[in-house]
Every structure is written in C-alpha cells, then in structure tokens.
Amino acid sequence: METLECIRSRRSIRKFKADEIDDETLLSLLESAIQAPSAGNTQEWHFFIIREQASKQKLAEAAMGQGFLVEAPVVIVVAADLEEIGRAYGERGRTLYAIQDTAAAIQNLLLAAWDRGLGACWVGAFSEKAVSDLLALPSNLRRVALIPCGRPAGMPRKPEREGLEGRVHWEHW
Ligand SMILES: Cc1cc2nc3c(=O)[nH]c(=O)nc-3n(C[C@H](O)[C@H](O)[C@H](O)COP(=O)(O)O)c2cc1C
C-alpha cells in the first residue's frame, strides 16, 4: 500500500476474526515498529506478546473490561525502559522521551499491520499495576499501551477528523 494511503485509510479495529497471526508476520510488524525514531536512538521499547486466552482475559479486565482484547488472536503490550532512557536523558528522558519513543513505535506498528491487511487498536485505558502484575514486569518498565491485533472482522467507519482549522498556527508574532 502507498504510505499516504495507508496513513489515510487506517482505522482502529475492535472486532477480529479468530485467524492466528504467525510469528513471522508478528516479527515483521515489530521490525517496522523499531524503525521509529527514538531520542538519541536509545530504542528503550519492549514488546510482550500475549496469546493465551486466560492472559488476554486478564488484560481485558485490566483494561476496564474492554472485551475485544480477548477476541484478538494476539495482544502486544508495549513498555518503555525508564532506566535505560533515564541514563541518557535523566528526568526528561523518563517523563517525556520514553512516551514519545514508544508512541512512535506504536504508530509504525499500527501502520505496518494495516499495510498487511491486519487490524489493531491502540488501547491506553488500563491499570498499569494490573498489567505489571500479570506479566511480572520490573518497575523500570513503564506499561505504555496494549495493542490487540488480528484480521479485521468488518470495517468500521473512520472517525472524522476536525481538520486543520484552529490547529495550525502560522508565524505572526
Ligand atoms: C493514547 C491513546 C489511547 C487510546 N485508548 C483506547 C482505549 O483504551 N480503547 C479504545 O477502544 N481505543 C483507544 N484508542 C483509540 C482511539 O479511540 C482512536 O484512535 C480514535 O478514536 C480515532 O480512531 P481511528 O484510530 O480509527 O482513526 C486510543 C488511542 C490513543 C492514541
């Protein structure tokens, strides 16, 4: 798919077919994710692959009952190593770059999935403690997002964008 067409047509997918996603496909998505820019090329991202039904159920509970996490054949938990980015950039690294770097990787992941005919959704509403407990994550890993991914079951309408009016500020000062 053309890059711009991929960006324009991508939408969040919350209904999935049961088809599995094989490791090779998954790794190709993650290869795209890690092409994202990161502060000083620190690449402090981590990706946890969740396929077990019981684990996905627990993730859905951690995400305020968002049941589509269970339907997806795979959920990717994206985390940022705050110690790693903090060593390079201190407080700014821990509080800002960690989020920006992983967000860039997540967007790449969403676009790569879409390009391959897969659907995904960026899920940010979840209890970080519950996810940390489930995966037994060390405290230096900030849990940034849950990304359910699979073959779309149907195509939702893309939520409209408001446009650039009032959002672009041309130089006039
Ligand atoms: C930081 C962030 C958190 C989000 N959290 C959720 C979420 O918890 N549940 C959900 O269904 N969608 C979530 N979304 C997806 C947005 O609702 C979605 O991107 C938005 O409505 C625009 O739709 P589109 O992605 O189809 O263009 C989140 C998106 C972002 C960027």
The ligand as a MOL file (V3000), in Angstrom:
LIG
                    3D

  0  0  0     0  0            999 V3000
M  V30 BEGIN CTAB
M  V30 COUNTS 31 33 0 0 0
M  V30 BEGIN ATOM
M  V30 1 C -3.2460 7.2420 23.6530 0
M  V30 2 C -4.4250 6.5100 23.0780 0
M  V30 3 C -5.2290 5.7450 23.9030 0
M  V30 4 C -6.3160 5.0330 23.3690 0
M  V30 5 N -7.0290 4.2200 24.1970 0
M  V30 6 C -8.0500 3.4970 23.6850 0
M  V30 7 C -8.7460 2.5830 24.5210 0
M  V30 8 O -8.4370 2.3910 25.6920 0
M  V30 9 N -9.7590 1.8800 23.9480 0
M  V30 10 C -10.1150 2.0110 22.6330 0
M  V30 11 O -11.0400 1.3240 22.1880 0
M  V30 12 N -9.4630 2.8730 21.8150 0
M  V30 13 C -8.4280 3.6050 22.3070 0
M  V30 14 N -7.7210 4.4300 21.4900 0
M  V30 15 C -8.0670 4.5250 20.0520 0
M  V30 16 C -8.8010 5.8210 19.7180 0
M  V30 17 O -10.0990 5.7730 20.2730 0
M  V30 18 C -8.8560 6.0080 18.1840 0
M  V30 19 O -7.5450 6.0710 17.6720 0
M  V30 20 C -9.6150 7.2650 17.7880 0
M  V30 21 O -10.9700 7.1720 18.1510 0
M  V30 22 C -9.5310 7.5640 16.2980 0
M  V30 23 O -9.9930 6.4510 15.5570 0
M  V30 24 P -9.0620 5.7440 14.4500 0
M  V30 25 O -7.8520 5.1800 15.1560 0
M  V30 26 O -9.9230 4.6750 13.8390 0
M  V30 27 O -8.6590 6.7890 13.4590 0
M  V30 28 C -6.6260 5.1350 21.9890 0
M  V30 29 C -5.7980 5.8980 21.1480 0
M  V30 30 C -4.6980 6.5510 21.6770 0
M  V30 31 C -3.7870 7.3180 20.7370 0
M  V30 END ATOM
M  V30 BEGIN BOND
M  V30 1 1 1 2
M  V30 2 1 2 3
M  V30 3 2 2 30
M  V30 4 2 3 4
M  V30 5 1 4 5
M  V30 6 1 4 28
M  V30 7 2 5 6
M  V30 8 1 6 7
M  V30 9 1 6 13
M  V30 10 2 7 8
M  V30 11 1 7 9
M  V30 12 1 9 10
M  V30 13 2 10 11
M  V30 14 1 10 12
M  V30 15 2 12 13
M  V30 16 1 13 14
M  V30 17 1 14 15
M  V30 18 1 14 28
M  V30 19 1 15 16
M  V30 20 1 16 17
M  V30 21 1 16 18
M  V30 22 1 18 19
M  V30 23 1 18 20
M  V30 24 1 20 21
M  V30 25 1 20 22
M  V30 26 1 22 23
M  V30 27 1 23 24
M  V30 28 2 24 25
M  V30 29 1 24 26
M  V30 30 1 24 27
M  V30 31 2 28 29
M  V30 32 1 29 30
M  V30 33 1 30 31
M  V30 END BOND
M  V30 END CTAB
M  END
